Amino acid sequence: MLGAIEAGGTKFVLAVGPAPGTITARHVIPTRDPDITLAEAADWFLDQGQISALGIASFGPVELDPAAPCWGHITNTPKPGWADCDIAGFFAKVLGVAVGFDTDVNAAALAEYAAAEGEGCRSLAYLTIGTGIGGGLVLDGAPVHGIAHPEMGHIYPRRHPADQNFAGVCPHHGDCLEGLASGPAIIARWGASLSELGPGHEAHAIIADYVAQACHMLFASVAAERVVIGGGVAKTEGLVERIAARTAELSAGYLPGGPRHKVLAPQLGENAGITGAMMLAEAAIRTR
């Protein structure tokens, strides 16, 4: 049996199953302080019986360099109490199993890539648009880490003509993509979530434009074949389709991949992250 955690800022999704995509038990707990949250998660796994490995798909920033002394830590997150949390080390010690560790968006990208691989897809990016904006990239089956991990939510898009005066909510960059198009940015600007604003509201076109710029950047810079859009904001009716249409406009017919570049909703729905975490557990067994 494999164990999996999708560790988010508001909730932890826990699961066990014999293989990625096959979940035999699932549980959700709220994200509180690390001591309470991690202990409750560990108790649940112990109640499920012996697992052979655990995969953790975590909110970040995180340390992914296996040679680093703080590998498996959540690092300088603004979430109170969670900075420098050794989340991977805790579960390795308490459960006594190998642990696979990556970002939540890289895990979701891995799962969506596996779902699309049978269709010949060899490069896929996953963008989550929610409380924050994050992105993961998989090329030829491997997640891209670089010196750390991609922070696609912190690129600077061009400002929409109807959105020139909003300063943005990112505490680091102000009007980066996350600062302009995340859930909190939408509420700060218009006083409601995107799904609560009528379909004719200007917010829909503005948010679609910002996310489409990120999609075009991924198509143009790393030749990603697909960009999958997930997260709470992305559940707004018609938003993914609007992003896809705006991305096509931005390409202006000049992308070598042509129609193979696609913007899509997740094939796995809300199971993308937890499925990716199970894939991390499976990989941990192979590399142990």
C-alpha positions as CSV (number, residue, x, y, z in Angstrom):
1,M,0.0,0.0,0.0
2,L,1.1,3.5,-0.8
3,G,0.4,6.5,1.3
4,A,-0.1,10.0,0.0
5,I,-0.5,13.6,1.3
6,E,-1.6,16.6,-0.6
7,A,-0.5,19.3,1.9
8,G,-2.4,22.5,1.3
9,G,-2.6,25.8,3.2
10,T,-6.1,25.2,4.2
11,K,-6.4,21.4,4.3
12,F,-4.4,18.1,4.1
13,V,-5.8,15.4,1.9
14,L,-4.6,11.9,3.0
15,A,-5.0,8.7,1.0
16,V,-3.8,5.1,0.8
17,G,-4.0,2.7,-2.1
18,P,-2.2,-0.1,-3.9
19,A,-1.2,2.1,-6.9
20,P,-1.4,5.7,-8.2
21,G,-5.0,6.4,-9.2
22,T,-6.4,3.7,-7.0
23,I,-7.5,5.1,-3.6
24,T,-8.9,2.7,-1.1
25,A,-9.2,5.2,1.8
26,R,-9.2,9.0,1.9
27,H,-9.4,11.5,4.7
28,V,-9.3,15.3,4.9
29,I,-8.1,17.3,7.9
30,P,-7.8,21.1,8.3
31,T,-4.4,22.7,8.2
32,R,-3.7,24.0,11.7
33,D,-0.3,24.4,13.3
34,P,2.3,21.8,12.3
35,D,2.4,19.9,15.6
36,I,-1.4,19.2,15.6
37,T,-1.7,18.7,11.8
38,L,1.2,16.4,11.3
39,A,0.3,14.3,14.4
40,E,-3.3,13.9,13.3
41,A,-2.2,12.9,9.8
42,A,0.3,10.4,11.1
43,D,-2.3,8.8,13.4
44,W,-4.6,8.3,10.4
45,F,-1.9,6.5,8.4
46,L,-1.1,4.3,11.4
47,D,-4.7,3.4,11.6
48,Q,-4.7,2.2,8.0
49,G,-2.1,-0.5,8.5
50,Q,1.4,-0.7,7.1
51,I,2.3,1.4,4.1
52,S,5.4,0.8,2.0
53,A,6.1,4.4,1.2
54,L,4.7,7.9,1.5
55,G,4.5,10.7,-1.1
56,I,4.0,14.3,0.0
57,A,2.9,17.0,-2.4
58,S,3.3,20.1,-0.4
59,F,2.5,23.8,-0.5
60,G,5.7,25.8,-0.5
61,P,8.2,27.1,-0.8
62,V,10.0,23.8,-0.1
63,E,13.5,22.5,-0.3
64,L,13.8,19.8,-3.1
65,D,17.6,19.3,-3.3
66,P,18.2,15.9,-1.9
67,A,21.8,17.0,-1.0
68,A,20.6,19.9,1.1
69,P,20.5,19.5,4.9
70,C,17.0,20.9,4.9
71,W,15.6,18.6,2.1
72,G,11.9,17.9,2.7
73,H,11.4,21.2,4.7
74,I,8.8,23.8,4.0
75,T,11.0,26.9,4.0
76,N,10.1,30.6,4.1
77,T,6.4,30.3,3.8
78,P,4.3,33.2,5.1
79,K,1.9,30.7,6.6
80,P,2.2,31.2,10.4
81,G,4.1,28.5,12.2
82,W,5.1,26.5,9.1
83,A,8.4,28.1,8.1
84,D,11.3,25.6,8.4
85,C,8.9,22.7,9.1
86,D,10.6,19.3,8.4
87,I,7.5,17.7,7.0
88,A,9.2,14.9,5.2
89,G,11.5,14.1,8.1
90,F,8.6,13.9,10.5
91,F,6.7,11.3,8.5
92,A,9.8,9.3,7.7
93,K,10.6,9.0,11.4
94,V,7.0,8.4,12.7
95,L,5.9,6.0,9.9
96,G,9.3,4.4,9.3
97,V,9.0,4.5,5.5
98,A,10.7,6.0,2.5
99,V,9.3,9.4,1.6
100,G,8.9,11.1,-1.8
101,F,8.6,14.8,-1.7
102,D,7.7,17.6,-4.2
103,T,5.5,20.6,-4.6
104,D,1.8,20.2,-4.8
105,V,1.8,21.6,-8.3
106,N,4.6,19.4,-9.6
107,A,2.8,16.4,-8.2
108,A,-0.4,17.5,-10.0
109,A,1.6,18.1,-13.2
110,L,3.1,14.5,-12.9
111,A,-0.4,13.0,-12.6
112,E,-1.9,15.0,-15.5
113,Y,1.2,14.1,-17.6
114,A,0.7,10.4,-16.9
115,A,-3.0,10.8,-17.9
116,A,-2.0,12.5,-21.2
117,E,1.0,10.4,-22.0
118,G,-1.0,7.8,-23.8
119,E,-2.1,10.6,-26.2
120,G,1.5,11.3,-27.1
121,C,1.9,14.3,-24.8
122,R,5.6,14.8,-23.8
123,S,5.5,18.2,-22.1
124,L,2.9,19.5,-19.7
125,A,2.5,22.4,-17.3
126,Y,0.0,22.6,-14.5
127,L,-1.1,26.0,-13.2
128,T,-3.3,26.3,-10.1
129,I,-5.3,29.5,-9.6
130,G,-6.6,29.7,-6.1
131,T,-5.4,31.3,-2.8
132,G,-2.1,31.6,-4.6
133,I,-0.9,30.8,-8.1
134,G,1.7,28.1,-8.6
135,G,2.9,26.0,-11.5
136,G,4.6,22.8,-12.2
137,L,6.3,21.6,-15.4
138,V,7.0,18.1,-16.6
139,L,9.2,17.4,-19.6
140,D,9.6,13.8,-20.9
141,G,8.1,12.4,-17.7
142,A,10.4,14.3,-15.2
143,P,9.4,17.4,-13.2
144,V,11.5,20.5,-13.7
145,H,13.2,21.7,-10.5
146,G,16.2,23.8,-11.5
147,I,18.0,25.3,-8.5
148,A,14.7,25.1,-6.5
149,H,11.3,24.8,-8.2
150,P,9.4,27.0,-10.6
151,E,7.5,29.9,-9.2
152,M,5.2,30.6,-12.2
153,G,2.8,32.7,-10.1
154,H,5.5,35.3,-9.6
155,I,6.1,36.4,-13.2
156,Y,5.1,39.9,-14.2
157,P,2.3,40.0,-16.8
158,R,1.5,43.1,-18.8
159,R,-1.3,45.1,-17.2
160,H,-4.7,44.8,-18.7
161,P,-6.0,48.2,-20.0
162,A,-8.9,48.1,-17.6
163,D,-6.8,47.2,-14.6
164,Q,-4.2,49.9,-14.3
165,N,-4.6,51.1,-10.8
166,F,-4.8,48.0,-8.6
167,A,-1.5,47.6,-6.8
168,G,-1.7,43.8,-6.4
169,V,-1.7,41.7,-3.2
170,C,1.5,39.8,-3.4
171,P,3.6,40.8,-0.3
172,H,6.8,40.4,-2.3
173,H,6.1,41.7,-5.8
174,G,2.8,43.5,-5.7
175,D,1.4,43.1,-9.2
176,C,2.9,39.8,-10.2
177,L,0.6,37.1,-11.6
178,E,-0.4,35.9,-8.1
179,G,-0.8,39.5,-7.0
180,L,-3.2,40.3,-9.8
181,A,-5.1,37.1,-10.5
182,S,-5.3,34.9,-7.4
183,G,-8.5,34.5,-5.4
184,P,-7.5,37.1,-2.7
185,A,-6.5,39.6,-5.5
186,I,-10.0,39.2,-7.1
187,I,-11.8,39.7,-3.7
188,A,-9.5,42.7,-2.9
189,R,-10.3,44.3,-6.2
190,W,-14.0,43.5,-6.7
191,G,-15.3,42.5,-3.3
192,A,-16.4,39.0,-4.3
193,S,-15.0,35.7,-5.8
194,L,-14.9,35.4,-9.5
195,S,-17.7,32.8,-9.5
196,E,-19.9,35.3,-7.6
197,L,-19.4,38.0,-10.2
198,G,-21.8,37.9,-13.1
199,P,-20.6,36.4,-16.4
200,G,-20.6,39.9,-18.0
201,H,-18.4,41.4,-15.3
202,E,-15.1,42.8,-16.5
203,A,-13.2,40.6,-14.0
204,H,-13.7,37.5,-16.1
205,A,-11.9,39.0,-19.1
206,I,-9.1,40.6,-17.0
207,I,-8.3,37.4,-15.0
208,A,-8.4,35.3,-18.2
209,D,-6.0,37.7,-19.9
210,Y,-3.5,37.5,-17.1
211,V,-3.6,33.7,-16.9
212,A,-3.5,33.5,-20.7
213,Q,-0.2,35.5,-20.7
214,A,1.3,32.8,-18.4
215,C,0.0,30.1,-20.7
216,H,1.6,31.8,-23.8
217,M,4.8,32.3,-21.9
218,L,4.9,28.5,-21.2
219,F,4.2,27.7,-24.8
220,A,6.8,30.1,-26.1
221,S,9.6,29.6,-23.6
222,V,9.6,25.9,-22.9
223,A,7.4,24.6,-25.7
224,A,5.0,23.0,-23.3
225,E,2.4,21.1,-25.3
226,R,-0.4,21.5,-22.7
227,V,-1.2,23.8,-19.9
228,V,-3.7,22.4,-17.4
229,I,-5.5,25.0,-15.3
230,G,-6.7,23.9,-11.8
231,G,-7.5,25.4,-8.5
232,G,-10.5,27.0,-6.9
233,V,-10.7,30.1,-9.2
234,A,-10.4,27.9,-12.3
235,K,-13.7,26.2,-11.3
236,T,-15.5,29.4,-12.4
237,E,-17.8,28.5,-15.2
238,G,-16.3,29.2,-18.6
239,L,-13.0,30.5,-17.3
240,V,-10.7,27.8,-18.7
241,E,-12.4,28.2,-22.1
242,R,-12.0,31.9,-21.9
243,I,-8.3,31.5,-21.0
244,A,-7.8,29.1,-23.9
245,A,-9.3,31.5,-26.4
246,R,-7.3,34.4,-25.1
247,T,-4.1,32.4,-25.2
248,A,-4.8,31.6,-28.9
249,E,-5.2,35.3,-29.6
250,L,-1.9,36.1,-27.8
251,S,-0.1,33.5,-29.9
252,A,-1.1,35.5,-33.1
253,G,-0.5,32.3,-35.1
254,Y,3.2,32.2,-34.2
255,L,4.0,29.1,-32.2
256,P,5.8,26.1,-33.8
257,G,3.6,23.7,-32.0
258,G,0.5,25.1,-33.6
259,P,-2.8,23.3,-32.6
260,R,-0.9,20.9,-30.4
261,H,-0.6,23.7,-27.8
262,K,-3.7,23.3,-25.6
263,V,-5.2,24.9,-22.5
264,L,-7.3,22.4,-20.6
265,A,-9.0,21.7,-17.3
266,P,-7.6,18.8,-15.3
267,Q,-8.4,15.3,-16.7
268,L,-8.2,14.0,-13.1
269,G,-10.3,16.8,-11.6
270,E,-9.6,17.3,-7.9
271,N,-7.6,14.0,-7.7
272,A,-4.6,15.3,-9.7
273,G,-2.6,16.4,-6.6
274,I,-3.3,13.3,-4.5
275,T,-2.6,11.0,-7.5
276,G,0.7,12.8,-8.1
277,A,1.5,12.3,-4.4
278,M,1.0,8.5,-4.8
279,M,3.3,8.6,-7.8
280,L,5.9,10.2,-5.5
281,A,5.5,7.4,-3.0
282,E,6.0,4.8,-5.8
283,A,9.1,6.6,-7.0
284,A,10.5,6.6,-3.4
285,I,10.3,2.9,-3.4
286,R,12.3,2.6,-6.6
287,T,15.0,5.0,-5.4
288,R,15.3,3.8,-1.8
